[in-house]
Amino acid sequence: MQRRNFLGKAGVGAAAGVLAAPAIVRAQPTVRWRLASSFPKSLDTIYGAAEVVARRVAQITNNKFQITVHAAGEIVPGLQVLDAVQSGTVEAGHTALYYYFGKEPSWAVATAIPFGLNARQYNAWWHHGGGEKIFNEFARKSGVVAFLNGNTGAQMGGWFRKEINTVEDLKGLKFRVGGFAGQVLTKLGVVPQQIAGGDIYPALEKGTIDAAEWVGPYDDEKLGFNKVAKFYYYPGWWEGGPALHSIVNQKALDALPPDFRAAWEAANEEGNTFMMSKYDAGNPQALKRMVASGTVLKAFPRPVMEACFKATQEVYAETTAKSAEFKKLHDHYFGFQRDQILWFRVTENTFDDFMASARR
């Protein structure tokens, strides 16, 4: 009799457990976020990293955490994403934070500053070198938190209507260039222009600007820059490893259940890997196609690079003197870079240099 009672009670307990699981799932709140991107949908890699995040978050949470991604201009213009997240107009954004260096130069450190870290070094700084902690100490003062979500790798130096043979050739040049680089190039006579990605082609086509940089061959071909400018320069010394970030309104982040936040963090890590690997896969063939169609590929002359490096150090000295926030980030970032350069010189650079010559 006791055995029958025990089995009966056990059966009831098991049934209750089976019934409890769906009840728990049903009780989980549904969270809906809007994410504003700084990029057009046509740029499937830099825009696509945000879509990767939205898709994976939905899968992990059984569609209980839903994020809709909106291209530049759908909710706010591409260069106003930070403002929209700060104000709570949207819960999240995906952007290049150096777009906002005019508010405070420290924002630029999150994306790229001239002669800075390459993509691998940046990942190391952000995740294991204290970069995430020190940057978000700054970002939280503006009510947002940044999550690493993408890197383009070292970018190209841009498209020019005329050749750049000397530093003198830069004087008077109206150049669309993002972030901190504009201040450096101003010292060399350039007139920098900050224009969102989707607006660059018409400005270059109409002659409103003389030159423009964006990312690299895969995106530049999509945007058609090779049709309106002949000379394609490298490297983009101002963006050795520019990082993209998902930014979240602090209050919206704090309201997330712990498991939803974990899903968000994991999805951003996937987006980060997606972007860099997709650019690496797509850039070589795009560059081949453009060169075959008449693009003239050229390296910036060494004297131009040296002049830019010198001007960069002057700008850093001026900026660190004016902004304690920037100085704190600058010193931390470049302190990390010193050891990275030592390490990369030992094996990474020597291996890459040998392979380049061996496969030439």
Buried (B, 14 or more C-beta within 10 A) or exposed (E): EEEEEEEEEEEEEEEEEEEEEEEEEEEBEEBEBBBBBBBBBEBBBBBBBBBBBBBBBBEBBEEBBBBEBBBBBBBBBBBBBBBBBBEEBBBBBBBBBBBBBEEBBBBBBBBBBBBBBBBBBBBBBBEEBBBBEBBBEBBEEBBBBBBBBBBBBBBBBBBBBEEBEEBEBBEEBBBBBBBBBBBBBBBBEBBBBBBBBBBBBEBBBEEBBBBBBBBBBBBBBBBEBBBBBBBBBBBBBBBBBBBBBBBBBBEBBEEBBEEBBEBBBBBBBBBBBBBBEBBBEBBEEBBEEBBEEEBEEBEBBEEBBEBBEEBBEEBBEEBBEEBEBBBBBBEBBBEBBEEBEEEBEEEBEEEEEEEEEEEE
